[in-house]
Amino acid sequence: MKITGNLQKDADRVNKILSSDDIITFFFYVSDRKAAVIYVDSISDKNALGEYVIRPLSRFNGVFSPETLACAAEVTSVTTGEDTDGLVKEVLSGNPAVMVDGIKGFFSCDLKKFEARAVSEPPLQTVIKGPREGFNESIKTNVSLLRRRIRSENLKIKNLTVGRISRTAVSVVYVSSVADDGLVKDITDRIESIDIDNVPDSSYIAKLICPHEASIFKQMNTAEKPDVVTARIMEGRVAVIVDGSPIVLTAPYLIIEDFQNPEDYYATTFRALLTRWIRFAAVSVAVLLPAFYVASELFHLQFLPLNFLLTIINSIKGIPMAPGFEMFFVLIIFEVLNEASTRMPKYAGMALSVVGALVLGETAVHAGIVSTPAILIMSLSAISLYTVPETVETMSLIRIVMLIIAGAAGGYGIILTIIFILAYLCSLESFGVPILSPYAPNVPADHKDALYVAPLSEMNTRPLSFKQKNKWRFSLAKNAEKKD
């Protein structure tokens, strides 16, 4: 609905739409005309509003129009409009809107003032060497952290709004000279097509724009550190930042990314290679060790060394449960302890995770409910699982499935399940890119940053597993000239 120019009528109409106690309408005079500024008390900077908008306008003596009045305000970002809907959107975004009697329009000033958590080290992606800054819940802060690292005109940001009621700000970030235009358009179109009332976190966006929502494997990666996101968008990926979330999404996603740690690129090549192989081995142990233990105990005793077999036999004497049920029981107890330690208050959770686990484990063994090897196997599996925190949700589910199949079909069931999972992953894509790349399909040029970690001087090309405009990171010929 258009603004009529009758200030009292227009102000009453806006106040009727914004009928909330924290919506403030302040009347003042611009020269000899009455004016009104409408703002949200909790998210607008009142001091700046009085100092840089109301005071300069009270001394205004020029031609009355939204454009001239906006120029008179001493603020850098001003928006003009002529309809009530636009004014309401600006006010709810934290931008105070000014109307003057006799003028069929308004202007708004960017004077938002949101309370935000300070930039600090994220809880998951911690490093010994390297930057310790992490994203927070402010989209402006998160964008500024990326701008600080990429000071180029090629860093592009598309601002979108998602959510019919929440109107959550979403930014699509990419490097125009590197990222594929088709990928940027695909992600932008998917976000714009979202029809939902509220977006409280970036995980909503990831679930709504990914083509395989029912899959237990993710199709977008997440990051809490600006240096990680910077590295990914410089490789040709696209980042999605959601206001109110400290987790930034990046796409396309490759499974190999979960085993890459930021510190791999700050430490020596040999150390990075060792730790990456340890992560692969640890995740494999976490998923397969309980299943292989149960399968060997039930179906394949000949696979166990004699001394170890005698130890197990002595340990399981008097245990009332079958090996499969025993391991499943221990697994469920661990999941309960893990969930409780996460949800409980910080210090109580620490006591529960340490003392509670020791007491329960020791008591269960002495009571003859579970055996010592079962506790040992599950503890080793649990510790190994958290060497790669990004895979915990998926791998914990696969571990349960593997355990059930091992108890029912033995080693043959485990092998068939592994083949099925690999076949499924070979068919799964993230925005047109196979997530098992660079191994399925095979991309030899990308092996230098997968299971093998090459020296930085050899990583002169960006990942060829997905499209980008410029595949070269730097020229080896130029480096050779510098050495000469």
N, C-alpha and C positions, 0 to 999 in steps of 0.2 A: 504494500500500500504506500502510495506516494506521500511525502511530507507536504502539508498544505501551506505552511508559512504562518499559520495561527499557532503561536508558541504554546499557549495554555492547552489547546486542543491536542496538539501533537504530543506534548509532555504527558497528558492524561492517558492518551492511547498507548504510549510506551510503558508507562507505569502500570497500566492494566495488564499488559503482556508480561512485564517483569515484576509481578506482584510478590516481591520477597523483601524481607526486612533489611537485607544487606545491600539492596540497590538504593543508592543515594541520588536524589535530584536536587542540585544546588542552583538557585537562581541568583543572577548578578546582572550588571548593566554593562553593555558595550556601547560607549558613547551615550546616546539618549535612548537606546533600544534595550529591551529586556532580553536576557539570554538565559539558557539553562545548560548545565553540564550534568550528564548522567553517567554514573560509574558504579562499579562493584567495590564496596568498601574493603573487602578482604584480599583482592588481587590487583588493585590499582594503587599507584604511588601518589598518595594525597599531597604530600609535601611538594613533589615535582609538579603536580597539577596546579597548585596554587601559585608556585613560583614562576613556571614557564608557560602557563596557558592563561589562567584567569587574570593575573596581574598585567601581562602585556596587552590582553584584549580590552581591559578596562581603560587603557589609554589609546585605543584605536580611533583614528579619525579618517579612514580611507573609504573606498567604495565598498558597500556591503554586498558580499557574495561568499559562498563557501570557500572559494579558492583564495580570495584576498585575506579572509579571516584566518585560514590555515597558514598563510605566509606570515601573518602577524604573530602567530604562536611560536615561541622559541624552542621548538622541538624538531628533531631531524627526520622523523618518520610520521607522515600525516596521510590519512585516507579520506577522500570525500565521497559522498553518496547522496541519493535523493529519495530513498525509500525506507520505510520503517524496519523492514526485515533486515536490511543491511546494517542499520544502526543497532538493532538488537544483537546481531552476531558480533559486532565490534565490541559492544559493552560486555557481553559474556566472555569474550576473549581477554578481557582485562584492559581494553583500550577505552578511556573516557571519551564520550561523544558530546559535541557542543552543537546546540541549535540556537538560532537567533530569530527573534520575532520579525516576520515579514520576509524571511528567506526560505525558499522551498528546497532546502537541502541541509546537510550536516557535514561536519568533519570530525574525525577521530584522531587521537594522538596515541602513539605507542608508548604507554607508560605503565606497562605490566610490572608487577612486583610479586613474584612467587617465592615462597620460602623453599630453599633447595638444600639438600645434603651436600656437604663439602666433598670435593674431589679427594678420594682416598684409594688405597690399594684394594682391589676386588678380592673376595673371599676364595674364589676357585683358582683363577689364573695367576697365582703368585709366582714370583721369580726371585732368584738370588742376585742374578745380574740382569740389568735392563730396566726400562721405565717401570715405575710403580703406580702410575696414575690409572684410575679406573673411571668408567662412566658413572653418572648419577641419574636421578630421575628427571632432570631438566633437559629438554630437547635442545635449547639454545646452548647450554653448557657443552653438551655432547657434540654438537656441530662445531663449536669453537675449538674443541680439542682436536678435531680432524683438520680444521682450517689452519691450526697452528703447525701441523706437521706437513701439510701439502699446500704450499703458498704458490698456487698456480691458478691461472685463469681457466684451466681445463677441469678443475674440480667443480662439478655441477651439483646443484641441490634442487630437487623438485619438492615443493611443499604441497601436501595433500591434507584433506580432512576426512576422517572416517568415523562413523557413528552418528546415527540420526539424532540421538539425545546428547551423548557425551561430546560429540564434535572434537574428537581427539586429533591432535596434530601429528602427522606422519611425514617424515622426510626421506626421500629416495636419494642416495648419495652415490656418485660414480665419477670416474675420470673420463671425460668425453673423448680424449685422444687415445684411450686404451679400450674401454668397455664397448662391447658390441651393441649397436643401436637396437637390434631386434630383442636382445635380452632386456635392455632398459625399458623398452616399450611393453614387452610382455609382463614384466613385474609391475610397472605402473598401471597398466590396464587391469590387471588382476586386483590390485589394491583399490582402484576406483570403482570396481564392480561389487565390492563388499557391501552388503546391505544388512547391517546389524545396529542395534541401539547403543551398545557400549563397547569400548575397547580398553580394558583396564591394563593390559600388558602386551608386549610384543609377541608373546606366544599365541595370542588370538590371531594375529596377522599371519603367522607362520602356518597355522592350521587351516586358515581360510583360503590361502592362495596356493597352497601345495596341491598338486593334482592327485596324490595318493594319501588322502587324509586318514584312512583306516590302517595304513602301514605302521608297524612298530619301529621302523627305521625312519629317521628324520630326513627331510629333503632340503632343509635350510640349516646352515650352521649358526652358532651363536658366539658372541664374544663380549667380554667385559672390559677389555683394554683398548684404548685408541691406537696403540702401535700395532696391535693385531689386525684391527679393521683397516688401518692404513695400508698394511702389507697386502691384504686381500684385495682391496679395490685397485691397488697399483698392479695387481696381476690380471685385472679385467673383470673382477666380480662387482656386484652391486650391493650396497649396504642399505638397510632399512632401519631408520631410527624412529621409535614411537615415544611420544611424550608421556612421562610417568613411568618409564621402564628403563632400568640400567643395563638391560640386555639388548645388544644390537644384532640384527639378523644380517647374514650375508648369503648370497647365492650367485652361481650354482655351488652345490655342496658335493664334496668327494669324501668318502669314508676315511681316506688317508689323512685328512685334515685333523681328525680327532687324535691321531697319534703324533702330531706335530705340536711341539711346545714352543712358546716364544723364546725360551732360553736356549733352544737348539741353535738359534742363529746368533746368539751372543757368546756361547761357549766355543771351545775348540771343536773341530770337525770330528775327531776321534771320540770325544766325550759325547757329542750329540748322537753319533752312530750307536754307541753303547747303550745310552739311555733309551733311544728309540726301539732298539731290539728288545730291551727289557720290558718296555710297555707292551709290545706285541706278544711276548712270551707270557707276561703277567695276565693279560686279558684271556689268552688261550687257556691258561691254568685255571683262572677263575670260572670260566664257563664249562670246561670239559672235565676237570679233576673230580668233582663229586659224582658225575655221571659215570666216568670210567671206573671209579672205586666201587660203585654199586654194581655195575655190569660185571666187573671181575669177581666180585664176591658171590654173585648169584649164578653167573653163566660161564665165566672164563677163569677159573681158579688156576689153571695152568700158566696164565700170564704173570702171576705173582711169584716173586722169588720165595724159595722154601722158608727161609728164616723169617721173612716178612709175613708169610702166610701163617706160620706158627704163632707169631705175635698177635695177629688179628684173631686167630681162633681162640687164643687164651683171653683176649680182651672181650670177645662177644659172648663168653659163657654166661648164661643166666640173663642175657638181655631179652626182654619179652617181645620186642618188635623185630620184624624182618628188616634186613639191611636197607631196602628201599624206603620203608616207612620211617626207619630210624633217621636216615639222612634227610628225608623230607621234613621230619619233625624238627631237627636241628636247624634246617634252613629257615623254617617259619619262625622259630624262636629268634634267630638272628634278625630277620626282617622286622619283627615286632620291636626288638631292642633298638634297631636303627631308627625306626619311625618315632619311637618314644623319646630317644635322645635328641632327635631333631626338633620335636614339638615342645619339649619341656623347657623351662627356663634354663639359661646358659649354664649356670654352675650346677644345678641339679642334673642337667643332661650329661655333664662331664662325669659326675659321680655315678650316674646310672650306667653309662657306657663302659666304664672301667670296673668299678666294684660289682655292679649288677651282673655283668657278663662273667666275671671270675667266679662270683659266688654261685650263680646258676649252673655254670659249667662244672665246677668242682662238685657241687651237690648232686647234680644229675648223674655224674660218673660214679660217685660213691653209693648212690641209691640204686645203681644198676639199671637205670632207665635208658641211658645211652652209653656207648663205648668210647674209650679214649681216642682211637683212630678217627671216629666220626667227628669228634670235636676238633681234632687236629686238621682234618681235611677241610672242614667248613671254615675254620679260622684262616687257613692259608688261602682259600678261595675268596673270602671276604676281603682280606688285605690286598690281594692281587687285583681285585675288581676296581678298587679306588685309586690305582695308579693312573687310570685314565678316567677322570670324573665325568667327562662328556658322554661316555658310553654306559654309565651306570644304569640308567633307566632301561635301555634296550637289552643289555647283556644280563641283567638280573632276571628279566622275563625269559630269555633264552635258556638261562641256567636251570630254571624251574622246569621248562619243557624238556630239556635234555635229561634231567634227573628222572622225570616220569617215564620217558621213553626207555631209558636205560634199565629201569626196574621192570619194564614190561617186555622189552625185546632184546635187551643186552647190547653188545657191541655192534651187531649188525644194524640195530635200530639207530644207534648214535651215528654210524657212518651214513646211513640213508638220510637222516635229518640234516647232517652237514651238507650233503649233496643238494638236498632240497633248498636249504637256505642260500647256498652259493648260486644255484640256478635262479632263484627269485631275485637275488641281488644283481645278477647279470642283466635282468630285464628291467630293473628299477632305474629311473632317471630323475635328475633334478634339473628342471627347466631345460629339458632336451639333452642333458649331459649325463652319461652313464656314471653312477656313483662309485663303481669299482675301478674306474679309470685311475691310473694309467696301466692297469694290468688286464682289464677286460672292458673295452678293447685295449690292446697293447699299444702304448705310446712310449717308445724307447727314450725319447728326449726328456720325458718327465720322470724317469726312474732316478734321476740324480737327487730328487727331493722326496723320495718315498721310503721304501725299506732301506735304501742306501742314501747317505747324506754326503753329497759331494762338497768340496771346498767352494766357498762363495765365488771365487773367480771363475768357476765352471758353470755357475748358474746364470748364464748370460741371456737366456731366453725365458719368457714367461711361460706358464703351463700351457701346453698345446692341446690339453684334453678338452678345452672349450674355446669358443671363438673370441678373438680380440682383434682390435685394429692394428696394433703394433706388438709383435711378438718379442722384440729385442729389448732387454733391460739395459744393456750396455754393450759396447763393441770391444771384443778382445783385441782387435787390431790396434785400436787407440791405446789400450793398456800396454801393448807391446811397444808402441812408439814412445810412451812415457818412460818405460824402463830403459830403452836405448838412450 
